[in-house]
Amino acid sequence: MMKRRRRFKQTLLLEDRLTAEAVRLREKAQEAPPGSSENSCYGGRVNAKPART
């Protein structure tokens, strides 16, 4: 028997979610001391190493 994906409808538009995330990250960057790691704003979700080409 196949598993069914649980689907749900987004309550906010993508543009609204992206705007809210941008505002949150800007506020967090303002609180950070100068010269702090740029990846700390993303909570470790960003890989700092570039992909091999």
PDB file of N, CA, C and O in Angstrom, chain B, residues numbered from 101:
ATOM      1  N   MET B 101       0.838  -1.172   0.000  1.00  0.00           N
ATOM      2  CA  MET B 101       0.000   0.000   0.000  1.00  0.00           C
ATOM      3  C   MET B 101       0.893   1.248   0.000  1.00  0.00           C
ATOM      4  O   MET B 101       1.871   1.314   0.745  1.00  0.00           O
ATOM      5  N   MET B 102       0.558   2.222  -0.824  1.00  0.00           N
ATOM      6  CA  MET B 102       1.356   3.437  -0.943  1.00  0.00           C
ATOM      7  C   MET B 102       1.006   4.415   0.172  1.00  0.00           C
ATOM      8  O   MET B 102      -0.149   4.551   0.576  1.00  0.00           O
ATOM      9  N   LYS B 103       2.039   5.084   0.649  1.00  0.00           N
ATOM     10  CA  LYS B 103       1.798   6.133   1.633  1.00  0.00           C
ATOM     11  C   LYS B 103       1.276   7.365   0.932  1.00  0.00           C
ATOM     12  O   LYS B 103       1.708   7.690  -0.174  1.00  0.00           O
ATOM     13  N   ARG B 104       0.361   8.044   1.565  1.00  0.00           N
ATOM     14  CA  ARG B 104      -0.175   9.273   0.998  1.00  0.00           C
ATOM     15  C   ARG B 104       0.520  10.460   1.647  1.00  0.00           C
ATOM     16  O   ARG B 104       0.757  10.480   2.855  1.00  0.00           O
ATOM     17  N   ARG B 105       0.838  11.439   0.826  1.00  0.00           N
ATOM     18  CA  ARG B 105       1.451  12.666   1.331  1.00  0.00           C
ATOM     19  C   ARG B 105       0.404  13.489   2.044  1.00  0.00           C
ATOM     20  O   ARG B 105      -0.731  13.626   1.586  1.00  0.00           O
ATOM     21  N   ARG B 106       0.811  14.036   3.181  1.00  0.00           N
ATOM     22  CA  ARG B 106      -0.081  14.950   3.885  1.00  0.00           C
ATOM     23  C   ARG B 106       0.085  16.324   3.265  1.00  0.00           C
ATOM     24  O   ARG B 106       1.179  16.889   3.290  1.00  0.00           O
ATOM     25  N   ARG B 107      -0.964  16.855   2.722  1.00  0.00           N
ATOM     26  CA  ARG B 107      -0.910  18.154   2.066  1.00  0.00           C
ATOM     27  C   ARG B 107      -1.699  19.164   2.881  1.00  0.00           C
ATOM     28  O   ARG B 107      -2.674  18.824   3.551  1.00  0.00           O
ATOM     29  N   PHE B 108      -1.263  20.396   2.809  1.00  0.00           N
ATOM     30  CA  PHE B 108      -2.000  21.456   3.471  1.00  0.00           C
ATOM     31  C   PHE B 108      -1.888  22.721   2.651  1.00  0.00           C
ATOM     32  O   PHE B 108      -0.944  22.894   1.880  1.00  0.00           O
ATOM     33  N   LYS B 109      -2.836  23.587   2.817  1.00  0.00           N
ATOM     34  CA  LYS B 109      -2.834  24.845   2.087  1.00  0.00           C
ATOM     35  C   LYS B 109      -2.087  25.883   2.912  1.00  0.00           C
ATOM     36  O   LYS B 109      -2.253  25.966   4.129  1.00  0.00           O
ATOM     37  N   GLN B 110      -1.276  26.660   2.244  1.00  0.00           N
ATOM     38  CA  GLN B 110      -0.562  27.732   2.916  1.00  0.00           C
ATOM     39  C   GLN B 110      -1.563  28.813   3.299  1.00  0.00           C
ATOM     40  O   GLN B 110      -2.470  29.138   2.533  1.00  0.00           O
ATOM     41  N   THR B 111      -1.386  29.366   4.502  1.00  0.00           N
ATOM     42  CA  THR B 111      -2.296  30.420   4.948  1.00  0.00           C
ATOM     43  C   THR B 111      -1.840  31.782   4.448  1.00  0.00           C
ATOM     44  O   THR B 111      -2.648  32.705   4.343  1.00  0.00           O
ATOM     45  N   LEU B 112      -0.548  31.917   4.136  1.00  0.00           N
ATOM     46  CA  LEU B 112      -0.013  33.173   3.620  1.00  0.00           C
ATOM     47  C   LEU B 112       0.555  32.949   2.225  1.00  0.00           C
ATOM     48  O   LEU B 112       0.999  31.850   1.891  1.00  0.00           O
ATOM     49  N   LEU B 113       0.535  33.987   1.430  1.00  0.00           N
ATOM     50  CA  LEU B 113       1.141  33.910   0.105  1.00  0.00           C
ATOM     51  C   LEU B 113       2.649  33.779   0.223  1.00  0.00           C
ATOM     52  O   LEU B 113       3.236  34.202   1.218  1.00  0.00           O
ATOM     53  N   LEU B 114       3.272  33.199  -0.781  1.00  0.00           N
ATOM     54  CA  LEU B 114       4.720  33.041  -0.798  1.00  0.00           C
ATOM     55  C   LEU B 114       5.406  34.392  -0.639  1.00  0.00           C
ATOM     56  O   LEU B 114       6.372  34.514   0.116  1.00  0.00           O
ATOM     57  N   GLU B 115       4.918  35.396  -1.339  1.00  0.00           N
ATOM     58  CA  GLU B 115       5.527  36.734  -1.257  1.00  0.00           C
ATOM     59  C   GLU B 115       5.479  37.267   0.172  1.00  0.00           C
ATOM     60  O   GLU B 115       6.444  37.875   0.635  1.00  0.00           O
ATOM     61  N   ASP B 116       4.377  37.049   0.872  1.00  0.00           N
ATOM     62  CA  ASP B 116       4.246  37.507   2.257  1.00  0.00           C
ATOM     63  C   ASP B 116       5.193  36.748   3.182  1.00  0.00           C
ATOM     64  O   ASP B 116       5.792  37.338   4.081  1.00  0.00           O
ATOM     65  N   ARG B 117       5.328  35.434   2.960  1.00  0.00           N
ATOM     66  CA  ARG B 117       6.243  34.633   3.790  1.00  0.00           C
ATOM     67  C   ARG B 117       7.689  35.056   3.573  1.00  0.00           C
ATOM     68  O   ARG B 117       8.464  35.148   4.525  1.00  0.00           O
ATOM     69  N   LEU B 118       8.052  35.316   2.310  1.00  0.00           N
ATOM     70  CA  LEU B 118       9.418  35.747   2.009  1.00  0.00           C
ATOM     71  C   LEU B 118       9.707  37.125   2.585  1.00  0.00           C
ATOM     72  O   LEU B 118      10.802  37.368   3.092  1.00  0.00           O
ATOM     73  N   THR B 119       8.738  38.026   2.512  1.00  0.00           N
ATOM     74  CA  THR B 119       8.906  39.362   3.083  1.00  0.00           C
ATOM     75  C   THR B 119       9.110  39.278   4.585  1.00  0.00           C
ATOM     76  O   THR B 119       9.993  39.942   5.129  1.00  0.00           O
ATOM     77  N   ALA B 120       8.309  38.473   5.258  1.00  0.00           N
ATOM     78  CA  ALA B 120       8.431  38.316   6.705  1.00  0.00           C
ATOM     79  C   ALA B 120       9.792  37.734   7.082  1.00  0.00           C
ATOM     80  O   ALA B 120      10.404  38.171   8.056  1.00  0.00           O
ATOM     81  N   GLU B 121      10.262  36.762   6.325  1.00  0.00           N
ATOM     82  CA  GLU B 121      11.575  36.161   6.597  1.00  0.00           C
ATOM     83  C   GLU B 121      12.688  37.174   6.374  1.00  0.00           C
ATOM     84  O   GLU B 121      13.647  37.207   7.145  1.00  0.00           O
ATOM     85  N   ALA B 122      12.584  38.004   5.335  1.00  0.00           N
ATOM     86  CA  ALA B 122      13.591  39.030   5.073  1.00  0.00           C
ATOM     87  C   ALA B 122      13.636  40.047   6.203  1.00  0.00           C
ATOM     88  O   ALA B 122      14.716  40.458   6.629  1.00  0.00           O
ATOM     89  N   VAL B 123      12.474  40.452   6.688  1.00  0.00           N
ATOM     90  CA  VAL B 123      12.415  41.406   7.809  1.00  0.00           C
ATOM     91  C   VAL B 123      13.047  40.786   9.050  1.00  0.00           C
ATOM     92  O   VAL B 123      13.815  41.443   9.753  1.00  0.00           O
ATOM     93  N   ARG B 124      12.722  39.514   9.321  1.00  0.00           N
ATOM     94  CA  ARG B 124      13.280  38.833  10.500  1.00  0.00           C
ATOM     95  C   ARG B 124      14.800  38.750  10.429  1.00  0.00           C
ATOM     96  O   ARG B 124      15.487  38.991  11.422  1.00  0.00           O
ATOM     97  N   LEU B 125      15.323  38.408   9.248  1.00  0.00           N
ATOM     98  CA  LEU B 125      16.777  38.288   9.106  1.00  0.00           C
ATOM     99  C   LEU B 125      17.469  39.646   9.197  1.00  0.00           C
ATOM    100  O   LEU B 125      18.565  39.740   9.749  1.00  0.00           O
ATOM    101  N   ARG B 126      16.847  40.697   8.663  1.00  0.00           N
ATOM    102  CA  ARG B 126      17.435  42.041   8.776  1.00  0.00           C
ATOM    103  C   ARG B 126      17.504  42.479  10.227  1.00  0.00           C
ATOM    104  O   ARG B 126      18.505  43.049  10.660  1.00  0.00           O
ATOM    105  N   GLU B 127      16.441  42.216  10.982  1.00  0.00           N
ATOM    106  CA  GLU B 127      16.437  42.576  12.397  1.00  0.00           C
ATOM    107  C   GLU B 127      17.512  41.804  13.158  1.00  0.00           C
ATOM    108  O   GLU B 127      18.199  42.366  14.011  1.00  0.00           O
ATOM    109  N   LYS B 128      17.653  40.532  12.852  1.00  0.00           N
ATOM    110  CA  LYS B 128      18.672  39.713  13.514  1.00  0.00           C
ATOM    111  C   LYS B 128      20.074  40.206  13.156  1.00  0.00           C
ATOM    112  O   LYS B 128      20.971  40.191  13.999  1.00  0.00           O
ATOM    113  N   ALA B 129      20.266  40.645  11.901  1.00  0.00           N
ATOM    114  CA  ALA B 129      21.567  41.155  11.470  1.00  0.00           C
ATOM    115  C   ALA B 129      21.892  42.473  12.166  1.00  0.00           C
ATOM    116  O   ALA B 129      23.055  42.739  12.466  1.00  0.00           O
ATOM    117  N   GLN B 130      20.888  43.294  12.426  1.00  0.00           N
ATOM    118  CA  GLN B 130      21.115  44.560  13.114  1.00  0.00           C
ATOM    119  C   GLN B 130      21.569  44.329  14.550  1.00  0.00           C
ATOM    120  O   GLN B 130      22.359  45.108  15.085  1.00  0.00           O
ATOM    121  N   GLU B 131      21.075  43.263  15.177  1.00  0.00           N
ATOM    122  CA  GLU B 131      21.432  42.952  16.559  1.00  0.00           C
ATOM    123  C   GLU B 131      22.814  42.322  16.673  1.00  0.00           C
ATOM    124  O   GLU B 131      23.440  42.395  17.730  1.00  0.00           O
ATOM    125  N   ALA B 132      23.292  41.710  15.608  1.00  0.00           N
ATOM    126  CA  ALA B 132      24.571  41.008  15.631  1.00  0.00           C
ATOM    127  C   ALA B 132      25.728  42.015  15.684  1.00  0.00           C
ATOM    128  O   ALA B 132      25.642  43.094  15.098  1.00  0.00           O
ATOM    129  N   PRO B 133      26.799  41.658  16.383  1.00  0.00           N
ATOM    130  CA  PRO B 133      27.954  42.553  16.418  1.00  0.00           C
ATOM    131  C   PRO B 133      28.634  42.613  15.049  1.00  0.00           C
ATOM    132  O   PRO B 133      28.571  41.649  14.285  1.00  0.00           O
ATOM    133  N   PRO B 134      29.283  43.734  14.734  1.00  0.00           N
ATOM    134  CA  PRO B 134      29.976  43.848  13.450  1.00  0.00           C
ATOM    135  C   PRO B 134      31.037  42.757  13.295  1.00  0.00           C
ATOM    136  O   PRO B 134      31.760  42.437  14.238  1.00  0.00           O
ATOM    137  N   GLY B 135      31.115  42.205  12.110  1.00  0.00           N
ATOM    138  CA  GLY B 135      32.121  41.189  11.819  1.00  0.00           C
ATOM    139  C   GLY B 135      31.729  39.786  12.231  1.00  0.00           C
ATOM    140  O   GLY B 135      32.526  38.859  12.088  1.00  0.00           O
ATOM    141  N   SER B 136      30.512  39.607  12.743  1.00  0.00           N
ATOM    142  CA  SER B 136      30.106  38.262  13.120  1.00  0.00           C
ATOM    143  C   SER B 136      29.851  37.446  11.857  1.00  0.00           C
ATOM    144  O   SER B 136      29.686  38.002  10.771  1.00  0.00           O
ATOM    145  N   SER B 137      29.823  36.165  12.005  1.00  0.00           N
ATOM    146  CA  SER B 137      29.663  35.278  10.853  1.00  0.00           C
ATOM    147  C   SER B 137      28.342  35.542  10.144  1.00  0.00           C
ATOM    148  O   SER B 137      27.295  35.657  10.780  1.00  0.00           O
ATOM    149  N   GLU B 138      28.405  35.637   8.818  1.00  0.00           N
ATOM    150  CA  GLU B 138      27.194  35.907   8.057  1.00  0.00           C
ATOM    151  C   GLU B 138      26.246  34.726   8.070  1.00  0.00           C
ATOM    152  O   GLU B 138      25.042  34.911   7.890  1.00  0.00           O
ATOM    153  N   ASN B 139      26.746  33.526   8.275  1.00  0.00           N
ATOM    154  CA  ASN B 139      25.891  32.347   8.277  1.00  0.00           C
ATOM    155  C   ASN B 139      25.143  32.175   9.593  1.00  0.00           C
ATOM    156  O   ASN B 139      24.213  31.371   9.662  1.00  0.00           O
ATOM    157  N   SER B 140      25.518  32.901  10.629  1.00  0.00           N
ATOM    158  CA  SER B 140      24.836  32.732  11.904  1.00  0.00           C
ATOM    159  C   SER B 140      23.390  33.186  11.824  1.00  0.00           C
ATOM    160  O   SER B 140      22.562  32.710  12.601  1.00  0.00           O
ATOM    161  N   CYS B 141      23.059  34.080  10.922  1.00  0.00           N
ATOM    162  CA  CYS B 141      21.678  34.543  10.761  1.00  0.00           C
ATOM    163  C   CYS B 141      20.786  33.432  10.234  1.00  0.00           C
ATOM    164  O   CYS B 141      19.581  33.444  10.487  1.00  0.00           O
ATOM    165  N   TYR B 142      21.342  32.483   9.516  1.00  0.00           N
ATOM    166  CA  TYR B 142      20.542  31.441   8.914  1.00  0.00           C
ATOM    167  C   TYR B 142      20.389  30.221   9.812  1.00  0.00           C
ATOM    168  O   TYR B 142      19.772  29.234   9.412  1.00  0.00           O
ATOM    169  N   GLY B 143      20.932  30.274  10.995  1.00  0.00           N
ATOM    170  CA  GLY B 143      20.776  29.163  11.918  1.00  0.00           C
ATOM    171  C   GLY B 143      21.476  27.902  11.472  1.00  0.00           C
ATOM    172  O   GLY B 143      21.038  26.803  11.813  1.00  0.00           O
ATOM    173  N   GLY B 144      22.568  28.031  10.707  1.00  0.00           N
ATOM    174  CA  GLY B 144      23.326  26.873  10.259  1.00  0.00           C
ATOM    175  C   GLY B 144      22.676  26.127   9.118  1.00  0.00           C
ATOM    176  O   GLY B 144      23.093  25.012   8.806  1.00  0.00           O
ATOM    177  N   ARG B 145      21.667  26.701   8.483  1.00  0.00           N
ATOM    178  CA  ARG B 145      20.974  26.018   7.398  1.00  0.00           C
ATOM    179  C   ARG B 145      21.640  26.208   6.058  1.00  0.00           C
ATOM    180  O   ARG B 145      21.231  25.596   5.072  1.00  0.00           O
ATOM    181  N   VAL B 146      22.668  27.051   6.003  1.00  0.00           N
ATOM    182  CA  VAL B 146      23.316  27.353   4.729  1.00  0.00           C
ATOM    183  C   VAL B 146      24.694  26.710   4.720  1.00  0.00           C
ATOM    184  O   VAL B 146      25.462  26.840   5.673  1.00  0.00           O
ATOM    185  N   ASN B 147      24.993  26.017   3.635  1.00  0.00           N
ATOM    186  CA  ASN B 147      26.308  25.408   3.476  1.00  0.00           C
ATOM    187  C   ASN B 147      27.267  26.463   2.949  1.00  0.00           C
ATOM    188  O   ASN B 147      27.023  27.040   1.890  1.00  0.00           O
ATOM    189  N   ALA B 148      28.352  26.726   3.667  1.00  0.00           N
ATOM    190  CA  ALA B 148      29.278  27.792   3.291  1.00  0.00           C
ATOM    191  C   ALA B 148      30.176  27.388   2.120  1.00  0.00           C
ATOM    192  O   ALA B 148      30.736  28.256   1.449  1.00  0.00           O
ATOM    193  N   LYS B 149      30.320  26.093   1.867  1.00  0.00           N
ATOM    194  CA  LYS B 149      31.197  25.642   0.797  1.00  0.00           C
ATOM    195  C   LYS B 149      30.487  25.738  -0.554  1.00  0.00           C
ATOM    196  O   LYS B 149      29.339  25.310  -0.676  1.00  0.00           O
ATOM    197  N   PRO B 150      31.151  26.291  -1.567  1.00  0.00           N
ATOM    198  CA  PRO B 150      30.517  26.333  -2.880  1.00  0.00           C
ATOM    199  C   PRO B 150      30.479  24.944  -3.529  1.00  0.00           C
ATOM    200  O   PRO B 150      31.301  24.080  -3.222  1.00  0.00           O
ATOM    201  N   ALA B 151      29.536  24.750  -4.407  1.00  0.00           N
ATOM    202  CA  ALA B 151      29.430  23.470  -5.107  1.00  0.00           C
ATOM    203  C   ALA B 151      30.565  23.333  -6.116  1.00  0.00           C
ATOM    204  O   ALA B 151      31.028  24.319  -6.690  1.00  0.00           O
ATOM    205  N   ARG B 152      30.995  22.112  -6.317  1.00  0.00           N
ATOM    206  CA  ARG B 152      32.042  21.873  -7.320  1.00  0.00           C
ATOM    207  C   ARG B 152      31.438  21.983  -8.711  1.00  0.00           C
ATOM    208  O   ARG B 152      30.318  21.536  -8.958  1.00  0.00           O
ATOM    209  N   THR B 153      32.202  22.588  -9.614  1.00  0.00           N
ATOM    210  CA  THR B 153      31.706  22.724 -10.982  1.00  0.00           C
ATOM    211  C   THR B 153      32.488  21.869 -11.928  1.00  0.00           C
ATOM    212  O   THR B 153      32.208  21.858 -13.127  1.00  0.00           O
TER     213      THR B 153
END
